[in-house]
Amino acid sequence: MDYEAVIGLEVHVQLDTKSKMFTRVGTGFGQPPNTLTNPVVLGLPGALPVMNRDAIEKSIKVGLLLNCKIADICKWDRKNYFYPDMPKNYQISQFDQPICEGGEVEIEMPGNSPSEIGSHRIVQLTRIHLEEDVGKLTHYETDSLVDYNRAGCPLLEIVSEPDLFSPEEVFAYLTSLRNSLVSAEISDCDMEKGQLRCDANISIRPVGTSTLGTKVEIKNLNTISGVRNGVEYEIRRQTKALNEGETIIQETRRWNPDQKYTTPMRTKEMAHDYRYFPDPDLMPVKIDSEWVEFIRKELPEKPFDKQRRYMEEMNLPYSSTSALCGDRPLCEFFEEAAKLSKVPQKIANWVVNDLLRELGQAGKEGEERRGLQNCPVTPQHLAELINLIEDGVVSNNVAKELFPEMFISGKSAKTLVEEKGLEMKSDGDEIEDLCAQAISDDPDAAEKFRGGKEGAINALKGSVMKATRGQANPQVVDETLRRLLS
Amino acid sequence: MSDHSEIFSLTGSEISHGIDNGIFSSQEVTLAYLSRIREVDEKVHAFLSYDEDDMLRQAKLSDQRRASGKSLGPLDGVPVGLKDVISVKGQPLTAASKILKDYRSPYDATVTVKLRSAGAVVGGRLNLDEFAMGSSTENSAYGPTCNPWDLNRVPGGSSGGSAAAVAARETPFTLGSDTGGSIRQPASLCGVVGMKPTYGRVSRYGLAAFASSLDQIGPFAQTVEDAAHLLEIISGHDPLDSTSYPTDVSSFSKILNEPIKPCKLGLPKEFFGPGMDDEVRKSIDEVIQWYRQKGYELVEISLPTTELSVPVYYVIATAEASSNLARYDGIRYTTRSEKAENAIDVYAKSRGEGFGQEVKRRCILGAYGLSSGYYDAYYLRAQKTRTLIRDDFDKAFAQVDAILTPTSPTPAFKFGEKSEDPISMYLSDIYTISTNLAGLPGISVPCGFTENGLPVGMQLIGQAFEEGKLLSIAHDYDRELQFGRKQPNL
């Protein structure tokens, strides 16, 4: 029988806040173990939580970005269970009144080629709630160590409806979600650093039916490819099991990225009773419409909206927009340069090819990819370079050679052109002399062109360009050669 | 020193006055109390620990401040003992539990910070029922405290050590915590003044939690006036406690001498039913007579939900406790069972060995009430009933300025008398529990003695954040009758 998969995702996102969810201790990755702690983080006797306003605001921002309904009251509950990564043995979370309800994530499936737009679809969300993160356990043969640096960091859980139907859709969903959250400066969403983590609920059902099958939750999907592979594996496993007459049991399984299979963790019967109840240490917080509207004003344009605008209003090709729109600072760079130029398409092309290449190369020598904030080439510099091409002051080839130098020196295109005397040569007499020379140097090519072989003219053009080190205006050279050969 | 051998009999205000006028120094006062502790605490066992060097160091600094004219106020140099659930940096905090046997707090509670900024000598650690769960101090893992008026009887609880220490004149001031009567009931049984402020008046930051929505720290002293002084110092909004209330603290000690006239006191008929000891009834009748003679109007009122308060309390308080005490797990700072062989063992055996019977009973009870399938019937229902109890008080306070009741249905009982029967122990808080459920301030003031010489206390309950008015009504009685100044023979 043919089966289709039905998948829901629970995505945990660490909010990029200065301090933790309920206390004034800094957040950060890679600090020495157990240095980002205090009595509250460690759950010492008498320590009490106090809510971080910034975390609430960022959560509201996410809710607005994803078209959720924002709750009127932000209320906290305790989720009780014993585990050594949790200092209080309860997690402050939200149970029956999440900060955001409903919502949607727009996804794009891959097109037929990288230059073709793919199909778009809306994936429905169930809810988004805010909670505190737990510590990190590292297991050794006989011991386990725990680091509470991460404990108490604000963590947003974004729960989708069972509204995804393939590993590819899961991948598209995560990519879109990540682009939105990064562009809104909610989180860096670096999965390697645990800033974005994902659990998947997967069931399968015969194609054409609408009842949901028994769901299995997959944990430990810690990279984007891990999510894709884990989901793919689990669909295969369930399909095989059903085809062999077995039944799927409701359970939680763990993805093992090295061996590439899932193994059982616990069954439904072993599930915890979390004994949720309202946290008496925290007062519910009212979220009034004024507060929401204030945050709404700061919302950035959604990545897909921006992409549509670039394509429709600025006539950019799809391939440029798809390279730009996941990266908000890059888009800002582009838009600033485009404002100063009449050819945004060319600007976009230079940004996604030349600028990104130079930034990438700078990274190879330096420690990491050089950030756009330290880029020596400003949007003004790039626009100026493109304008020099448009005005016929330099050729495209010269510009391509200039750009790396601008990147190294931080000098403007105009300055470099003047310093090096690189203006394009359009002087008729000089070019005519060079063209005549080229024809006499290569009579073969001249003969072939005269005999109707159009391509033969390129060899002649090439030698003129070579003689001028690329500075001759190609259009003038073309016209002159044709005149002399006619 | 010999000149000042009776320092310990003085009230807090008298000591403050004496230090201020150079009659004695803070170091002399501190030494006097330390020698008193050495003399009587073997019998009373109010203290779990005290750090002599640390106290004398604080006293010395206080004397230096005064010498250079930089006194921090009336409490500068006066010792204050703390119930062993209030954090003091570098000092033990056992909560009278074996599970915290080796724990020392790395930080000061907000009340400790406030005491320090007032110059107080932060003193010893006082005994209690383990994690403040009990009404007799018999549940301490380190042995019970004895009532200074009769060493065969309990001092009440859970702040039994805090009450007994003041009664035995081992310290002029102490702090306790009150979740269902844990300050007022022992104050009543020991013949001292004890006050539970309005929920939110005093920061809970640094108080090892029993039941977060009910716990409040409050003062013990010989007189209402002293209690008012200490309350003033520890009160106020704290950004580290989300449940502390952002309101100004009035100068309670100044309001004291401004009698509220006319003033109406309510006598809830539900409190005066069966179960009240005859001698307690007699003392309270005399209190009623006194107030009437002084021109107060006394009226009968009704608090119909009174009988629901004990069951509601034991659902809510145990539910919160089951979660609050989960952190004591043998993993980090609590004592780990040596028999533990795996992770589950660490939890089960450390908690099994570390907690006493009553704590286990309440954790299990609380977890049950929160379990899926039972939540609606127990926890949720109790919360709704709690609202009804609060409404009852609101209605009463539309008619009266304060409510007058006994603090405890009986005077101090004998060791073992109730410890085998949890329900009868739970009922000894019947007059105090509803105050916590409604979040109101309540004070217990000594109002006489039984024929056997056991103290009796009356309770006054006030409106939320009206501690000034409540203290003034209590002080009007206390300054004249001064039962708290009577000292037990030890």
Contacts between the chains, C-beta under 8 A, distances in Angstrom:
chain1	res1	chain2	res2	distance
A	39	B	106	6.9
A	39	B	107	5.1
A	42	B	332	6.7
A	42	B	333	7.8
A	43	B	327	4.5
A	43	B	332	7.9
A	44	B	87	7.9
A	44	B	105	7.2
A	44	B	106	7.2
A	44	B	107	7.4
A	44	B	333	7.0
A	45	B	85	7.5
A	45	B	87	6.8
A	45	B	93	5.9
A	45	B	95	6.9
A	45	B	100	7.1
A	45	B	103	7.4
A	45	B	105	7.2
A	45	B	208	3.7
A	45	B	209	7.7
A	45	B	327	7.6
A	46	B	85	7.7
A	46	B	86	7.6
A	46	B	87	4.8
A	46	B	93	7.7
A	46	B	105	7.4
A	46	B	109	5.9
A	46	B	204	7.7
A	46	B	205	6.6
A	46	B	206	4.1
A	46	B	207	5.2
A	46	B	208	5.1
A	46	B	209	7.1
A	47	B	205	7.4
A	47	B	206	7.7
A	48	B	204	6.4
A	48	B	205	5.2
A	48	B	240	6.2
A	48	B	241	5.3
A	48	B	242	6.9
A	48	B	243	8.0
A	49	B	242	6.9
A	50	B	239	6.7
A	50	B	240	6.2
A	50	B	241	7.6
A	50	B	242	5.3
A	51	B	242	6.8
A	78	B	323	5.4
A	80	B	322	7.7
A	80	B	323	5.4
A	80	B	326	6.4
A	80	B	367	7.9
A	80	B	370	7.4
A	82	B	326	6.8
A	82	B	329	6.6
A	82	B	347	5.2
A	84	B	331	5.1
A	84	B	343	6.7
A	87	B	327	6.6
A	87	B	332	6.9
A	88	B	326	6.5
A	88	B	327	4.8
A	89	B	326	3.6
A	89	B	327	5.7
A	89	B	329	5.9
A	90	B	323	5.3
A	90	B	326	5.9
A	144	B	343	7.9
A	146	B	331	8.0
A	273	B	371	5.7
A	273	B	372	5.0
A	275	B	322	7.7
A	275	B	323	7.4
A	275	B	367	6.3
A	275	B	370	3.9
A	275	B	371	6.0
A	275	B	372	7.4
A	275	B	375	7.8
A	276	B	370	7.7
A	276	B	375	8.0
A	277	B	319	6.3
A	277	B	323	7.3
A	277	B	370	5.3
A	277	B	375	7.3
A	277	B	379	6.0
A	280	B	211	7.6
A	280	B	212	3.8
A	280	B	213	3.9
A	280	B	243	7.6
A	280	B	320	5.6
A	281	B	209	7.8
A	281	B	212	5.1
A	281	B	242	6.4
A	281	B	243	6.6
A	282	B	242	5.2
A	282	B	243	7.9
A	283	B	242	5.3
A	283	B	243	6.5
